[in-house]
Amino acid sequence: MAERKEHVAASIVQAREHLEHALAALERLPALDPSTVACAAHALNNYLTLAGGTVELLLAVLATHPDELIVRFCRKYAKIKE
């Protein structure tokens, strides 16, 4: 029983050391500039909008494709988006 308590105590000490190390590493990270994050979010939104528009066009064109597998995929994707 005493051996088990020592093992648990040692695990707690080790976990505390890991936590202190992680906190120290976190403090060394540079601060994020909110304007940089906003600019990145805006740029990402532009690309996602463009990609979404492209997919919409492809779906419209491929909805009447002679290959039934492609038509089923288009219908499935259209249902997911709704």
C-alpha positions in Angstrom: 0.0 0.0 0.0 2.8 2.4 0.9 4.5 1.6 -2.4 1.4 2.5 -4.3 1.1 5.8 -2.5 4.7 6.6 -3.3 4.1 5.7 -7.0 1.0 8.0 -7.0 2.9 10.8 -5.3 5.8 10.5 -7.8 3.3 10.6 -10.7 1.8 13.8 -9.3 5.2 15.4 -8.9 6.1 14.4 -12.5 2.8 15.8 -13.8 3.4 19.1 -12.0 6.9 19.3 -13.6 5.4 18.7 -17.0 2.8 21.3 -16.4 5.3 23.9 -15.2 7.5 23.2 -18.3 4.4 23.6 -20.6 3.4 26.8 -19.0 7.0 28.2 -19.3 7.0 27.2 -23.0 3.6 28.9 -23.4 4.9 32.2 -22.0 7.7 32.2 -24.5 5.3 32.2 -27.5 4.9 35.5 -29.2 1.6 37.4 -28.7 -0.8 37.3 -31.5 -1.7 40.6 -33.1 -5.5 40.9 -33.5 -5.2 42.8 -36.8 -3.0 40.0 -38.2 -5.6 37.4 -37.2 -8.4 39.5 -38.7 -6.5 39.8 -42.0 -5.8 36.1 -42.1 -9.4 35.3 -41.4 -10.6 37.7 -44.1 -8.2 36.2 -46.7 -9.3 32.7 -45.8 -12.9 33.7 -46.1 -12.2 35.0 -49.6 -10.7 31.7 -50.7 -13.5 29.7 -49.1 -16.1 31.8 -50.9 -14.3 31.3 -54.2 -14.0 27.6 -53.7 -17.7 27.3 -52.7 -18.7 29.2 -55.8 -16.6 26.9 -58.0 -18.2 23.9 -56.4 -21.7 25.3 -57.0 -20.9 25.8 -60.7 -19.5 22.3 -61.0 -22.5 20.8 -59.3 -24.8 22.6 -61.8 -22.8 21.4 -64.8 -22.4 17.8 -63.5 -26.0 17.3 -62.4 -26.9 16.2 -65.9 -23.7 14.2 -66.5 -24.3 10.8 -68.3 -22.4 8.9 -65.6 -25.0 8.0 -62.9 -22.3 7.8 -60.2 -21.5 11.5 -60.8 -25.1 12.5 -60.7 -25.7 10.6 -57.4 -22.6 12.3 -56.0 -24.0 15.7 -57.0 -27.4 14.9 -55.5 -25.8 13.7 -52.3 -23.7 16.8 -52.0 -26.7 19.0 -52.6 -28.6 17.3 -49.8 -25.6 17.8 -47.4 -25.5 21.5 -48.1 -29.2 22.0 -47.4 
